[in-house]
Amino acid sequence: MNSIGYYDGSHMFFGMLFWVLVIIAIALLFRWSNNQSQNNGEDQLSAFEIAKIRYAKGEITEEEFERIKTSLFSKKEEE
């Protein structure tokens, strides 16, 4: 037995494995974060598109749809 004890090198292996996993986790988190920021504008529907879908499903009446459409397009003209 040497002065280190029962050290067989596995501690160094598991230590390196831990840091490799940490680095991989950080890289995956960074990649996921970038994908989320790029997809924010693409996956969201506009208010008018949502109103059209709700009207097509029968969730709102024609009068409600026209009121929403008028409200949305009058706000765009003001900007």
C-alpha positions in Angstrom: 0.0 0.0 0.0 1.3 3.4 -0.9 0.9 6.7 1.0 -2.1 7.7 -1.1 -4.3 4.8 0.0 -6.5 2.7 -2.3 -6.2 5.2 -5.1 -6.5 3.4 -8.4 -7.0 6.2 -10.8 -10.8 6.0 -11.0 -11.1 9.3 -9.0 -9.3 11.1 -11.8 -11.5 9.4 -14.5 -14.8 10.4 -12.7 -13.5 13.9 -12.1 -12.8 14.4 -15.8 -16.1 12.7 -16.7 -17.9 15.2 -14.4 -16.4 18.2 -16.1 -17.0 16.8 -19.6 -20.6 16.4 -18.7 -20.8 19.9 -17.3 -19.3 21.3 -20.5 -21.7 19.3 -22.7 -24.7 20.5 -20.6 -23.6 24.1 -20.9 -23.2 23.7 -24.7 -26.6 22.1 -25.1 -28.2 24.8 -22.9 -26.6 27.5 -25.1 -27.8 25.8 -28.3 -31.3 25.4 -26.9 -31.4 29.1 -25.9 -30.3 30.2 -29.3 -33.0 28.1 -31.0 -35.7 29.5 -28.7 -34.7 33.1 -29.5 -34.7 32.4 -33.3 -38.2 30.7 -33.2 -40.0 33.3 -31.1 -41.2 35.3 -34.1 -42.0 32.4 -36.4 -44.2 30.3 -34.2 -46.5 33.0 -32.9 -49.7 34.0 -34.8 -50.7 37.6 -35.2 -53.8 38.8 -33.4 -55.7 39.0 -36.8 -54.8 35.4 -37.6 -56.0 34.2 -34.2 -59.3 36.1 -34.8 -59.7 34.5 -38.2 -59.2 31.0 -36.7 -61.6 31.7 -33.9 -64.2 33.0 -36.3 -63.7 29.9 -38.5 -64.2 27.6 -35.5 -67.4 29.5 -34.6 -66.0 30.7 -31.3 -66.8 34.4 -32.1 -69.6 35.9 -34.1 -69.2 37.8 -37.3 -69.9 41.1 -35.5 -67.2 40.3 -32.9 -64.8 39.4 -35.8 -65.5 42.7 -37.6 -65.0 44.6 -34.3 -61.7 42.9 -33.7 -60.5 43.5 -37.3 -61.5 47.2 -37.2 -59.8 47.6 -33.8 -56.6 45.9 -35.0 -56.3 47.8 -38.3 -57.1 51.2 -36.8 -54.2 50.7 -34.3 -51.8 49.8 -37.1 -52.8 53.0 -39.0 -52.1 55.1 -35.9 -48.5 53.8 -35.6 
